[in-house]
Every structure is written in structure tokens, then in C-alpha cells.
Amino acid sequence: MVNQKISHRPTICYRPIQPSDLEVLERLHADIFPIRYEEEFFQSVVHARDIVSWAAVDRSRPNGHSDELIGFVTARIVLAKETEIGDLLIYDPLKPDQTLVYIMTLGVVETYRNLGIARSLIRQVIKYASSIPTCHAVYLHVISYNIPAIHLYKKMSFKCIRRLQGFYLINGQHYDSFLFVYYVNGGCSPCSPLELLVAAVSYMTSSLKTVAARLRKNEQESPKLPKCKETNFLISMQAKRNLTTECTGYECV
């Protein structure tokens, strides 16, 4: 559904952020975020200095604004061993070049929200991270009161794995942050002691159920021998049953 605040049907396209976007990029960050970013950050973004970025533009905007930013995402590659989430990954010390992609900022102009633009920008980052063989996850921080962003990341299968007390300091007040992670290229988190216990109990329960089911099946399929006073007749029946027994298939566990 098209946002009612837009007077035209938007044609959204995505491209890297360019030096010509500097002024608009600075303005959007000031309008969207309560945190102020240094000029060095913006210069690094527009000149791609250790930061990758994507811009969303509306090609159908009139009056020469068809290439002006209406959304953006910035990210950078970091070494897994140097991040605060190193303990949340199954890390191989023999591979010191393992990396992560950290989403730094993500924003969409208010009149263009609820059109799937933020979701598409995040997908660009995930696609980029997945193309790096050494990368095992995309991660980011979300301030605790940003409920729409929290819902968005959960819908996109990001895992909220930690709450950081007083992570942000804004106007002299501390705010908590949620840490979200999206695993790529086979990346995963190590199991906690509780998760190991739950997995062990689940495995044992499943095994016991399987054994019980096999016993019941054997009891049901086992034919009852006819009562006979003659011993040689009983032996004959057993021999005949053994000769006709066949293997009916394989069972995978």
C-alpha cells in the first residue's frame, strides 16, 4: 500500500551513497537520530572509507529530487575477535580472519515509511555479508524504546540475544540497548548450559519414546503360537516362521 502522505506512486531504487549525498545524509541523520555524528563519520560514508552504504531514492520524485536520499543504511566490516559479541559466536581460534558486519545507522524519511524500504536496505546488507566467505553474522544495536525497529528485526529473523544496560547516553540520560544478530554462512551461537541440558533431556526423551514404540510394535507383530501337545509340531512351526521372515526396509535415525 502506498503511503497516503505521498502524492505520487514512488519508484524506489537502491544505489551506493555518493559524495553528492553528503548534505542530505547529514540532515537526515540529524532529523532521525537523537545522537549526533561527527563530520568524520559522514566523510567516511560518502567516500567509502571502511564503511559500506546503500541509499534508497525515489526515481519518480518531481522537481529534480529523483536522486535525493529518502532512506539509507551504513555498515562496516569488523573482526569477530575484536567485537563485544565474540562470546556469542562459535569462534575458531585457528581462523583469526573471521569477520562480522555491523549495521551502524539505518533510516527512512517519515513520508516514505511503511513501504518496505527499511526491510530492503537491511536485505542489501545481509546479501553483502553473505558474499563474504569469512563473515558469519550481521549485528546491530537498537535503543530499547524503538519498538517499530525491534519488531522489524524480529520479523526479519534477527535474534535478540542480549540487553545492554545503559548502553546509550542521550542528553544526560542512560537508555538500554538490545543487541540483534543475524547469522550468515553457517554462523551460529554457542549453546548455553541451559540449552545443552534441554537438548540432552529432549534427546533422552525422544530415544525412550522410540524404544517404547519399537517394543509395542514387536509385541503387536509377534504371532501367537498355537497350543499343541506335540513337541515336534511346535518345532516345525518355528522353523517355517524363520524361513519366511524378510527384511522390509531401512530405518534412519
C-alpha positions as CSV (number, residue, x, y, z in Angstrom):
1,M,0.0,0.0,0.0
2,V,1.3,3.4,-0.9
3,N,1.8,5.9,1.9
4,Q,-1.1,8.4,1.9
5,K,1.4,11.2,2.6
6,I,3.0,10.8,-0.8
7,S,1.1,12.4,-3.7
8,H,2.6,10.1,-6.3
9,R,3.3,6.4,-6.7
10,P,7.0,6.0,-5.8
11,T,9.6,4.2,-7.8
12,I,12.2,3.1,-5.2
13,C,15.7,2.2,-6.4
14,Y,18.9,1.4,-4.4
15,R,22.4,2.5,-5.0
16,P,25.6,3.2,-3.0
17,I,25.8,6.5,-1.2
18,Q,27.9,9.1,-3.1
19,P,29.8,12.3,-2.2
20,S,26.9,14.4,-3.7
21,D,24.7,12.9,-0.9
22,L,26.7,14.5,1.9
23,E,24.4,17.4,2.7
24,V,21.2,15.3,2.7
25,L,22.8,12.5,4.6
26,E,23.9,14.8,7.4
27,R,20.4,16.4,7.5
28,L,18.6,13.0,7.7
29,H,20.8,11.8,10.5
30,A,20.1,15.0,12.5
31,D,16.4,14.6,11.9
32,I,16.1,10.9,12.6
33,F,18.6,10.2,15.4
34,P,19.0,11.7,18.9
35,I,22.7,11.0,18.7
36,R,25.0,13.5,16.8
37,Y,27.6,12.1,14.4
38,E,31.0,13.6,13.7
39,E,31.9,15.0,10.3
40,E,34.5,12.3,10.0
41,F,31.7,9.7,10.0
42,F,29.9,11.3,7.1
43,Q,33.1,11.7,5.1
44,S,33.9,8.0,5.6
45,V,30.4,7.1,4.4
46,V,30.3,9.1,1.2
47,H,33.9,8.2,0.3
48,A,33.5,4.6,1.3
49,R,36.4,4.6,3.8
50,D,36.0,1.3,5.6
51,I,32.2,1.8,5.5
52,V,29.7,0.3,3.0
53,S,26.4,2.0,2.4
54,W,23.2,1.9,0.3
55,A,20.8,4.7,-0.5
56,A,17.2,4.5,-1.3
57,V,15.9,7.0,-3.9
58,D,12.5,7.7,-5.4
59,R,13.1,8.0,-9.2
60,S,9.5,9.3,-9.6
61,R,10.0,12.4,-7.4
62,P,9.5,15.6,-9.3
63,N,11.4,18.9,-9.4
64,G,14.9,17.4,-9.7
65,H,14.7,15.3,-6.5
66,S,14.6,11.9,-8.2
67,D,18.1,11.0,-7.0
68,E,17.8,12.5,-3.5
69,L,18.1,10.2,-0.5
70,I,14.8,9.0,1.1
71,G,16.5,6.2,3.0
72,F,19.9,4.9,3.9
73,V,21.9,2.2,5.7
74,T,25.6,2.3,6.7
75,A,27.7,-0.7,7.8
76,R,31.3,-1.8,8.3
77,I,33.2,-5.0,8.5
78,V,34.8,-5.8,11.8
79,L,37.0,-8.7,13.0
80,A,34.9,-11.1,15.1
81,K,37.6,-11.5,17.8
82,E,37.6,-7.7,18.4
83,T,33.9,-7.2,18.9
84,E,31.8,-7.4,22.0
85,I,29.8,-10.3,20.7
86,G,32.8,-12.6,20.3
87,D,31.4,-14.8,23.1
88,L,28.1,-15.1,21.2
89,L,29.7,-16.9,18.3
90,I,31.2,-20.3,17.8
91,Y,34.7,-18.9,17.1
92,D,37.5,-20.9,15.6
93,P,40.8,-19.5,17.1
94,L,42.7,-21.1,14.2
95,K,40.8,-18.7,11.8
96,P,41.7,-15.2,13.1
97,D,40.2,-13.6,9.9
98,Q,36.6,-14.4,10.8
99,T,34.5,-11.2,10.4
100,L,31.1,-9.7,11.1
101,V,29.2,-6.9,9.5
102,Y,27.9,-4.2,11.9
103,I,25.0,-2.0,10.9
104,M,25.8,1.5,12.1
105,T,22.8,3.6,11.0
106,L,19.5,2.9,9.2
107,G,16.8,5.5,8.5
108,V,13.9,6.3,6.2
109,V,12.3,9.7,5.6
110,E,9.0,9.8,7.5
111,T,6.8,10.2,4.5
112,Y,8.3,7.0,2.9
113,R,8.0,4.7,5.9
114,N,5.9,1.5,6.0
115,L,6.7,0.9,2.3
116,G,9.3,-1.8,2.9
117,I,12.2,0.4,2.3
118,A,14.0,-0.3,5.6
119,R,13.5,-4.0,5.0
120,S,15.0,-3.8,1.5
121,L,18.0,-1.8,2.9
122,I,18.6,-4.5,5.5
123,R,18.4,-7.2,2.8
124,Q,21.2,-5.4,0.9
125,V,23.4,-5.6,4.0
126,I,22.6,-9.3,4.5
127,K,23.3,-10.1,0.9
128,Y,26.6,-8.2,1.1
129,A,27.6,-10.1,4.3
130,S,26.7,-13.4,2.8
131,S,29.0,-12.7,-0.1
132,I,32.0,-12.5,2.2
133,P,33.2,-16.1,3.0
134,T,34.8,-15.1,6.3
135,C,31.7,-13.3,7.6
136,H,29.4,-15.2,10.0
137,A,26.9,-12.6,11.1
138,V,25.3,-9.2,10.8
139,Y,24.7,-7.4,14.1
140,L,23.4,-4.1,15.4
141,H,22.1,-2.2,18.5
142,V,18.6,-0.9,18.9
143,I,17.6,1.5,21.6
144,S,15.1,0.0,24.0
145,Y,12.2,2.4,23.2
146,N,12.4,2.0,19.4
147,I,9.6,-0.6,19.2
148,P,9.0,-0.4,15.4
149,A,12.7,-1.2,14.8
150,I,12.6,-4.1,17.3
151,H,9.5,-5.6,15.6
152,L,11.1,-5.2,12.2
153,Y,14.3,-7.0,13.1
154,K,12.4,-9.8,14.7
155,K,10.2,-10.2,11.6
156,M,13.4,-10.5,9.6
157,S,14.7,-13.4,11.7
158,F,17.3,-11.4,13.7
159,K,17.8,-12.8,17.1
160,C,17.7,-10.6,20.2
161,I,20.5,-12.1,22.2
162,R,21.4,-9.5,24.8
163,R,20.1,-6.4,26.6
164,L,22.8,-3.9,27.4
165,Q,22.0,-1.7,30.4
166,G,22.7,2.0,30.0
167,F,24.3,1.5,26.6
168,Y,23.2,4.9,25.2
169,L,23.8,8.3,26.9
170,I,21.5,10.9,25.4
171,N,21.1,14.3,26.9
172,G,22.5,13.1,30.2
173,Q,20.1,10.1,30.4
174,H,21.1,6.5,30.0
175,Y,19.0,4.1,27.8
176,D,19.2,0.4,27.4
177,S,20.1,-1.3,24.1
178,F,19.1,-4.6,22.5
179,L,21.7,-6.5,20.6
180,F,20.3,-8.2,17.5
181,V,22.2,-10.8,15.4
182,Y,21.5,-12.4,12.0
183,Y,23.8,-15.4,11.3
184,V,25.1,-16.0,7.7
185,N,27.4,-18.5,6.1
186,G,26.8,-21.2,8.7
187,G,27.5,-18.9,11.7
188,C,25.7,-19.7,14.9
189,S,25.9,-19.0,18.6
190,P,27.4,-21.5,21.2
191,C,24.9,-23.3,23.3
192,S,24.4,-22.1,26.9
193,P,24.5,-24.7,29.7
194,L,20.7,-24.5,29.9
195,E,20.4,-25.1,26.2
196,L,22.7,-28.1,26.4
197,L,20.6,-29.5,29.3
198,V,17.4,-29.0,27.4
199,A,18.9,-30.7,24.3
200,A,20.1,-33.6,26.4
201,V,16.7,-34.1,28.0
202,S,14.9,-33.8,24.7
203,Y,17.3,-36.4,23.1
204,M,16.8,-38.9,26.0
205,T,13.0,-38.4,25.9
206,S,12.9,-39.0,22.2
207,S,15.2,-42.1,22.5
208,L,12.9,-43.6,25.2
209,K,9.8,-43.0,23.1
210,T,11.5,-44.7,20.1
211,V,12.4,-47.7,22.2
212,A,9.0,-48.0,23.7
213,A,7.3,-47.7,20.2
214,R,9.6,-50.5,18.9
215,L,8.7,-52.7,21.8
216,R,5.0,-52.2,21.3
217,K,5.4,-52.8,17.6
218,N,7.2,-56.1,18.2
219,E,4.6,-57.2,20.7
220,Q,1.8,-56.5,18.2
221,E,3.5,-58.2,15.3
222,S,4.7,-61.2,17.2
223,P,2.3,-64.1,16.3
224,K,0.8,-66.3,19.0
225,L,1.9,-69.9,18.7
226,P,-1.0,-72.4,18.6
227,K,-1.3,-74.7,21.6
228,C,-0.2,-78.2,20.7
229,K,0.6,-81.2,22.7
230,E,3.1,-82.5,20.1
231,T,6.6,-81.1,20.6
232,N,7.7,-81.9,17.0
233,F,4.8,-79.8,15.7
234,L,5.9,-76.7,17.6
235,I,9.5,-77.0,16.2
236,S,8.1,-77.3,12.7
237,M,6.0,-74.1,13.1
238,Q,9.1,-72.2,14.4
239,A,11.2,-73.4,11.5
240,K,8.6,-72.3,9.0
241,R,8.3,-68.8,10.5
242,N,12.1,-68.3,10.4
243,L,12.2,-69.2,6.8
244,T,9.6,-66.7,5.8
245,T,11.0,-63.8,7.7
246,E,12.1,-60.9,5.4
247,C,13.7,-57.5,5.9
248,T,11.2,-54.9,4.8
249,G,13.3,-51.8,4.7
250,Y,15.8,-49.5,6.4
251,E,15.3,-47.1,9.3
252,C,17.2,-43.8,9.5
253,V,17.8,-42.2,12.9
